[in-house]
Amino acid sequence: MIVHAKAKVNLALDVLGKRADGYHELKMIMQTVLLNDNVCVEKTTRAGIECSCNLPFLPKDTRNLAVLAARRMLDDFMLPGGVKIDIHKRIPVSAGLAGGSSDCAAVLLAMNKLYGLGLSLEALMSIGASMGADVPFCVVGNAAQRGVTYLAQGVGERLTQLHSCPCCAIVIAKPAFPLSTADVFAAFDNNAVTQRNAEIQRPEFGILYSALKAGDLSTLAKNMINVLEYANLKKYPQIYELKQFMMKLGAAGALMSGSGPSVFAVFTEKNMALAASQAIKQQFKLREVFVTGIDITRNSK
């Protein structure tokens, strides 16, 4: 069984505070895009989990969330035999695009069907939440026939469906340097005093909700804000440079996704996005630049 594991971008991301358990209280608007991995899951008569991937450096054990998901399902439901997982990666790794979480969600969905478990999406989301904050959203996103737009709260586990984002073209560019999610949040916490200054903008969710309801792509794109950008801009100026360059190329808006380092830009026309992707590759010498999009039936709430 093959599941298309969709990437996500954050149209908005705010950090409301640090919780007693060490995690951060978040408020985000999450959006699936057409960029995806292909995850093939098969039942086997042999006990255990076999994992293969077109990227040889990715772990094949439970450090890989897809394998961890299979292990959880086999153990929790005492399933016979084992599973074989083959992952064809297209979503960049450690990029703020939820590639690993989406592969994890794909395995949960596939095993639920292959073994006839009959688990609801809510049950699968609950299982997924213990493996990663983005997994519940990815369960919903991968299960949907079209793209989905959700408000995510808590650490990402509390989801509320929103009006659909208007269809558009998206350019995603991943800088060559890696970013640790833990380090990004630590930098955000360390800059707490700076964040009280007026220069630190936070998302105006009311404006974003209204723009989504009206199908107003221009207002939506102009008001996209990710507060985690401010933890990265001084140390990694290429994030800011990418955003500025994308805007000069005609983007309606540009933003770092999640904890980065990927930056995405919203374009009203695919031809503009295609031209922009080539210019970005040339200007920044990046290998991982993608033209994708949002494909959603309007008013699907």
Secondary structure, DSSP 4 states (H G I P E B T S, - for coil): -EEEEEEEEEEEEEEEEE-TTS-EEEEEEEEEEEEEEEEEEEEESSSEEEEEESSTTS-SSTTSHHHHHHHHHHHHTT-SSEEEEEEE--SPTTSSS-HHHHHHHHHHHHHHHHTT----HHHHHHHHHTT-TTHHHHHHHHHSSS--EEEEEETTTEEEE-PPPPPEEEEEE--SS---HHHHHHHHHHTHHHHTSTTS----HHHHHHHHHHT-HHHHHHT-EEGGGGGTTTT-HHHHHHHHHHHHTT-SEEEE-TTSS-EEEEESSHHHHHHHHHHHHHHH--S-EEEEEE---TT--
